[in-house]
């Protein structure tokens, strides 16, 4: 498995013959002998994933980096955070994925409410398996715990990812944006219940 090191706004990937998938255009430097190629339809998730992404409007374009050397990745000077997946599933906005290690599967899960929030379609990208995911965020990524009987409500524009046994619901009505004059259309927020972690960024899209 390649060695990933997050350093503020860059990700260093040390390869010894392995392959890693990264957002297209995110390579800013590399040393050694490394080959880059398009990861194929669905970002390596296959034709089925690609078709679901097209229907959902949840797009992600990945490239494969294979060889021996160090690849440095970055995108729009956004903060980079590594998340370890020990066989569970991470739900994440596709635009927040910088890189995933080999062995992780990307797919699309229909939630039935995302189109009413960020306008990115009624779906979210899922990353499942054993490995590491490098996430992008506008500012340091913040992990908020959700426990039984203690629901969490977040601004959909600040939402980045979530993991665990969580139920996500749309809450309509009065929101904090209404009071600061930023509301447009029907106000809403995202409510999470169950057991898990919700990752947010300290800035809005």
Buried (B, 14 or more C-beta within 10 A) or exposed (E): EBEBBBEEEBBBBBBEEBBBBBBBEBBEEBEEEBEBEEBBBBBBBBEEBBEBBBEBBBBBEBBBBBBEBBBBBBBEEBBBBBBEBEEBBBBBBBBBBBBBBBEBBBBBBBBEBBBBBBEBBBBBBBBBBEBBBBBBBBEEBBBEEBEEEEBBEBBBBBBBBBBBEBEBBBBEEEBEBEEEEEBEEEBBBBBBBBEBBBBBBEEEB
